[in-house]
Amino acid sequence: MHDMPVMMPALAEIFLACAIMFLMMVGAYSKKEAALDLVMPLTLATLAVTAGLVMYVGGEKQLAFNGLYVVDDFAVFMKLMVLLASFLTILISRDFIKREGMAKFEYPILLSFAVLGMMMMISANDLMSLYIGLELQSLALYVAAAFQRNSLRSTEAGLKYFVLGALSSGMLLYGASLIYGFTGTTSFDGLAASFTSDVPASVGVVVGVVFLLTGLAFKISAVPFHMWTPDVYEGAPTSVTAFFAVAPKIAAMALFMRTMIGPFGDIIADWQQVIIAISMASMALGALAAIAQTNIKRLMAYSSIGHIGFALIGLAAGSEEGIQGVIVYLAIYLVMNVGTFACILCMKRQGRMVEDISDLAGLKSTNPLLALTLMIFMFSMAGIPPLVGFMGKFFVFKAAIDQGLIALAVVGAIASVVSAYYYLRIIKIMYFDDPAEAFDKIDSKAMKFVLFATGIVTATMILYLPVITTPAAHAAASLFTG
């Protein structure tokens, strides 16, 4: 029994892994029709218990598995966000997967595997554990993207994601091997100790860091590594896209922050300009490419590329305040995106999903509540005060300006204005165009709850921002003191 305390920091992950195995057995041994109805609520319960364990283990810095794994305030906060995002997206996907003939019990289990990988990524304290977590997440997501086997688009999305994801993993591993070769260690603590302010990092290490950055930028779909995003968002089943858009992005951004600030915090001069470049490019592409889109899922793909660009502003600042800005931004992004995808999942006529933006025409007269909810999310994504999306941008811009990155903040402000065009266009179509045929009624209680909750939070969160900014500040501080 003397080994128990050693495993204690990873209690949540160990529980989740065991629970997933148990759920697979439950699914395999129950009747085919009943399997999903059994596994789905159990999966949601599992995620809730996991969140409880994450909080129970707590935020003071603890290491496990010979320093491969770390728990601190940052890990706790990011894991809770990932678990919340996964819980909500699985909750709203139930009707969709039943209707689209994807009602297999493996669906929630696959997404749970991805969540396990994400939690490992967030707590990675070594290049090895970073890679293991990343691959566990990616493999589950490749399968999820191609889950709708009878749909050509879904299969194509899964294949594209798989090929490009494998390429990015290769680059990441190459970077990790270079870093190991030049420093002799893969541990984050060891790397942090090997770079001091008076000894510049060798060229080999910098090249390794750039390859590592490339692999990570791929996972958050930052430009120029965004090629897969629009196709995968459009082709994957909508419920899977909703999951893709939130949880993996948050986990990959958390990994990005931990990797850049922890081991490579002292050589910020070597990687800062790379982050600034991909941040500017992502904001510009996200703002301009989305204008021409007619499919709402593709539009959301470009929108998410733009949002990642904004989040990277805080990382480019490299300061504690910048990291706090990123965390707040991601928390706000989670709520807005889950809500928007819940609205997209409600876009169906006679039981068939429709995805064209023109299908939203005149939604105000056919379903005023849905139109109002979607309008709140669109205004918030455009960053229009007093909605909470404005505050997310405000925090990262302020951090950049305080670090003297004026040009970056200016590009961000311009991108914000340009991207407001396509968010407002959706509102214009809903409120001022002649009504199209009405959507089916929303029957699902879970869907109504998620729409209501995310809508209310997006509209009123600005009144109680400290609920997020205070833990975000603690999380950012724990990344720097560690």
HELIX and SHEET records of a PDB file:
HELIX    1   1 MET A    4  MET A    7  1                                   4    
HELIX    2   2 MET A    8  ALA A   10  5                                   3    
HELIX    3   3 LEU A   11  TYR A   29  1                                  19    
HELIX    4   4 LYS A   32  VAL A   57  1                                  26    
HELIX    5   5 ASP A   73  ARG A   99  1                                  27    
HELIX    6   6 GLU A  106  ILE A  122  1                                  17    
HELIX    7   7 LEU A  127  ALA A  145  1                                  19    
HELIX    8   8 LEU A  152  THR A  183  1                                  32    
HELIX    9   9 PHE A  188  SER A  194  1                                   7    
HELIX   10  10 VAL A  203  LYS A  219  1                                  17    
HELIX   11  11 TRP A  228  GLY A  235  1                                   8    
HELIX   12  12 THR A  238  ILE A  261  1                                  24    
HELIX   13  13 GLY A  265  ILE A  267  5                                   3    
HELIX   14  14 ILE A  268  ALA A  289  1                                  22    
HELIX   15  15 ALA A  290  ALA A  292  5                                   3    
HELIX   16  16 ILE A  296  ALA A  317  1                                  22    
HELIX   17  17 GLU A  320  LEU A  345  1                                  26    
HELIX   18  18 ILE A  357  LEU A  360  5                                   4    
HELIX   19  19 LEU A  363  THR A  366  1                                   4    
HELIX   20  20 PRO A  368  MET A  381  1                                  14    
HELIX   21  21 VAL A  388  ASP A  402  1                                  15    
HELIX   22  22 ILE A  406  PHE A  432  1                                  27    
HELIX   23  23 LYS A  445  THR A  460  1                                  16    
HELIX   24  24 MET A  461  TYR A  464  5                                   4    
HELIX   25  25 PRO A  466  THR A  481  1                                  16    
SHEET    1   A 2 GLN A  62  ALA A  64  0                                        
SHEET    2   A 2 TYR A  69  VAL A  71 -1                                        
SHEET    1   B 2 LYS A 348  ARG A 349  0                                        
SHEET    2   B 2 ARG A 352  MET A 353 -1                                        
END                                                                             
